[in-house]
Amino acid sequence: MAARGASRALRNSVKQLTAAPVVQRRTFVAAVGAARAGITAAPKAAVSTPFQQTRGVKTIDFAGTKETVFEREDWPRERLLEYFKDDTLALIGYGSQGHGQGLNLRDNGLNVIIGVRKNGASWKEAEQDGWIPGKNLFEIDEAISKSTIVMNLLSDAAQSETWPAIKPQLTKGKTLYFSHGFSPVFKDLTKVDVPTDIDVILVAPKGSGRTVRTLFREGRGINSSVAVYQDVTGKAEEKAVALGVAVGSGYLYKTTFEKEVYSDLYGERGCLMGGIHGMFLAQYEVLRERGHSPSEAFNETVEEATQSLYPLIGQNGMDYMYAACSTTARRGAIDWSKRFKDTLKPVFNDLYDAVRDGTETKRSLEYNSRPDYREAYQKEMDEIAGLEIWRAGKAVRSLRPENQK
Ligand SMILES: NC(=O)c1ccc[n+]([C@@H]2O[C@H](COP(=O)([O-])OP(=O)(O)OC[C@H]3O[C@@H](n4cnc5c(N)ncnc54)[C@H](OP(=O)(O)O)[C@@H]3O)[C@@H](O)[C@H]2O)c1
């Protein structure tokens, strides 16, 4: 076993750290206390970071690099209502983001309408969420015609597919909003060439639309990227930040459309999803080939990671997680991390190149535009669910106390 059970590790680490310097001890013990109480320490780090405030913009020092961050506090609800009092926001598409951002805008009291195709699943889902046909739920063209701000939250493939019909409706004076830089940045492939006489802005929540909604309802906010592609009015950035807060962001990190789409495609193919899945599979397969049982292979690969160690990294960082593990585990992990980094870095460079040169976009557009896309995707999901590792995981999870009836 590479690391100990979470509670024992934490107990022992507290003991070890009583001899550590004051600053480290205070941080660790406070975090352990919070972890025991089930408190997530998320916003604290940002709050305690030194910052300068100039007219609602904060310059925060991220490990030696100063970056611009906008904060929800600067846009209280009354200010949002005043700012958007003459606007109609047409939110086109009602997938995960449409649902989260749309309901948050509605709860914030803004004049928001939904535009989706009448025969699609989204129309029914919107109705279930209380959007009323003819009042604030329309077909896409009608919603755009009534709006001043068009929030394009169709799937990325659909943004490309519908562009010939949508573009002529984006007349001077309207604002075009995206939650991903994908369509305009890869315009050679997507054909989304935005009109030159309108503001084009982006707010990209760093999480699922379901989380956008949940955090908003909890009175918190999701972290989002914010960017301007085209500023015709001179107000594009301010509008983007205000919209970002209105859809449920807590903090908005300033970036560009290019940087947002490159980092997003890269991250999800790497550590967030593809890379981590590949690491899990490789480690699990070797354990199984060397004679370990499915439960042992799963527990040492996934369960301990997701249930014990990764949450510790999320709470207080990598050194905090190391501190919670045995000296044996620490020594080996520090040594092997260097070899993994050196081995994987060329793969990450290949990945970044494939993202930047449009290879990944081309693949995504081709695959996701196929008429049999949903069936093909379901087949792949069934294959993943059927892998021994994830079947073993199902059995392991069934033994968790909360799953025992
Ligand atoms: N999901 C996330 O976690 C996330 C996070 C940050 C940013 N984003 C970005 O947010 C945007 C929206 O993503 P999403 O995940 O919320 O939505 P999605 O699930 O990718 O897209 C769903 C919407 O697209 C519509 N649609 C699909 N094909 C269509 C077509 N041919 N014509 C008209 N409508 C069509 C669907 O309507 P029907 O029901 O009628 O098919 C549905 O309303 C994307 O740019 C995405 O990259 C997503």
Ligand as a Chemical Component Dictionary entry (heavy atoms), coordinates in Angstrom:
data_LIG
# 
_chem_comp.id                   LIG 
_chem_comp.type                 NON-POLYMER 
_chem_comp.pdbx_formal_charge   0 
_chem_comp.three_letter_code    LIG 
# 
loop_
_chem_comp_atom.comp_id 
_chem_comp_atom.atom_id 
_chem_comp_atom.alt_atom_id 
_chem_comp_atom.type_symbol 
_chem_comp_atom.charge 
_chem_comp_atom.model_Cartn_x 
_chem_comp_atom.model_Cartn_y 
_chem_comp_atom.model_Cartn_z 
_chem_comp_atom.pdbx_ordinal 
LIG N1  N1  N 0  -20.271 21.126 -20.893 1  
LIG C1  C1  C 0  -19.254 21.724 -20.313 2  
LIG O1  O1  O 0  -18.755 21.246 -19.294 3  
LIG C2  C2  C 0  -18.706 23.025 -20.852 4  
LIG C3  C3  C 0  -17.855 23.775 -20.034 5  
LIG C4  C4  C 0  -17.402 25.006 -20.479 6  
LIG C5  C5  C 0  -17.756 25.430 -21.751 7  
LIG N2  N2  N 1  -18.542 24.663 -22.566 8  
LIG C6  C6  C 0  -18.897 25.184 -23.887 9  
LIG O2  O2  O 0  -20.261 25.626 -23.836 10 
LIG C7  C7  C 0  -20.873 25.431 -25.109 11 
LIG C8  C8  C 0  -22.122 24.577 -24.931 12 
LIG O3  O3  O 0  -21.724 23.304 -24.444 13 
LIG P1  P1  P 0  -22.752 22.323 -23.683 14 
LIG O4  O4  O 0  -21.945 21.176 -23.173 15 
LIG O5  O5  O -1 -23.595 23.100 -22.749 16 
LIG O6  O6  O 0  -23.746 21.899 -24.814 17 
LIG P2  P2  P 0  -23.781 20.608 -25.735 18 
LIG O7  O7  O 0  -24.342 19.500 -24.929 19 
LIG O8  O8  O 0  -22.476 20.417 -26.402 20 
LIG O9  O9  O 0  -24.835 21.167 -26.798 21 
LIG C9  C9  C 0  -26.164 20.979 -26.634 22 
LIG C10 C10 C 0  -27.042 21.954 -27.386 23 
LIG O10 O10 O 0  -26.732 22.010 -28.782 24 
LIG C11 C11 C 0  -27.944 21.822 -29.500 25 
LIG N3  N3  N 0  -27.704 21.280 -30.839 26 
LIG C12 C12 C 0  -26.904 20.239 -31.175 27 
LIG N4  N4  N 0  -26.919 20.060 -32.515 28 
LIG C13 C13 C 0  -27.751 21.018 -33.009 29 
LIG C14 C14 C 0  -28.144 21.382 -34.326 30 
LIG N5  N5  N 0  -27.689 20.734 -35.397 31 
LIG N6  N6  N 0  -28.993 22.419 -34.472 32 
LIG C15 C15 C 0  -29.451 23.095 -33.388 33 
LIG N7  N7  N 0  -29.117 22.806 -32.129 34 
LIG C16 C16 C 0  -28.261 21.791 -31.942 35 
LIG C17 C17 C 0  -28.743 20.852 -28.624 36 
LIG O11 O11 O 0  -30.106 20.949 -28.946 37 
LIG P3  P3  P 0  -31.035 19.647 -29.082 38 
LIG O12 O12 O 0  -31.371 19.179 -27.701 39 
LIG O13 O13 O 0  -32.205 20.184 -29.817 40 
LIG O14 O14 O 0  -30.255 18.599 -29.824 41 
LIG C18 C18 C 0  -28.449 21.421 -27.246 42 
LIG O15 O15 O 0  -29.313 22.469 -26.915 43 
LIG C19 C19 C 0  -19.807 24.803 -26.002 44 
LIG O16 O16 O 0  -19.146 25.821 -26.694 45 
LIG C20 C20 C 0  -18.864 24.152 -25.009 46 
LIG O17 O17 O 0  -17.553 23.983 -25.497 47 
LIG C21 C21 C 0  -19.047 23.488 -22.128 48 
# 
loop_
_chem_comp_bond.comp_id 
_chem_comp_bond.atom_id_1 
_chem_comp_bond.atom_id_2 
_chem_comp_bond.value_order 
_chem_comp_bond.pdbx_ordinal 
LIG N1  C1  SING 1  
LIG C1  O1  DOUB 2  
LIG C1  C2  SING 3  
LIG C2  C3  SING 4  
LIG C2  C21 DOUB 5  
LIG C3  C4  DOUB 6  
LIG C4  C5  SING 7  
LIG C5  N2  DOUB 8  
LIG N2  C6  SING 9  
LIG N2  C21 SING 10 
LIG C6  O2  SING 11 
LIG C6  C20 SING 12 
LIG O2  C7  SING 13 
LIG C7  C8  SING 14 
LIG C7  C19 SING 15 
LIG C8  O3  SING 16 
LIG O3  P1  SING 17 
LIG P1  O4  DOUB 18 
LIG P1  O5  SING 19 
LIG P1  O6  SING 20 
LIG O6  P2  SING 21 
LIG P2  O7  DOUB 22 
LIG P2  O8  SING 23 
LIG P2  O9  SING 24 
LIG O9  C9  SING 25 
LIG C9  C10 SING 26 
LIG C10 O10 SING 27 
LIG C10 C18 SING 28 
LIG O10 C11 SING 29 
LIG C11 N3  SING 30 
LIG C11 C17 SING 31 
LIG N3  C12 SING 32 
LIG N3  C16 SING 33 
LIG C12 N4  DOUB 34 
LIG N4  C13 SING 35 
LIG C13 C14 SING 36 
LIG C13 C16 DOUB 37 
LIG C14 N5  SING 38 
LIG C14 N6  DOUB 39 
LIG N6  C15 SING 40 
LIG C15 N7  DOUB 41 
LIG N7  C16 SING 42 
LIG C17 O11 SING 43 
LIG C17 C18 SING 44 
LIG O11 P3  SING 45 
LIG P3  O12 DOUB 46 
LIG P3  O13 SING 47 
LIG P3  O14 SING 48 
LIG C18 O15 SING 49 
LIG C19 O16 SING 50 
LIG C19 C20 SING 51 
LIG C20 O17 SING 52 
# 
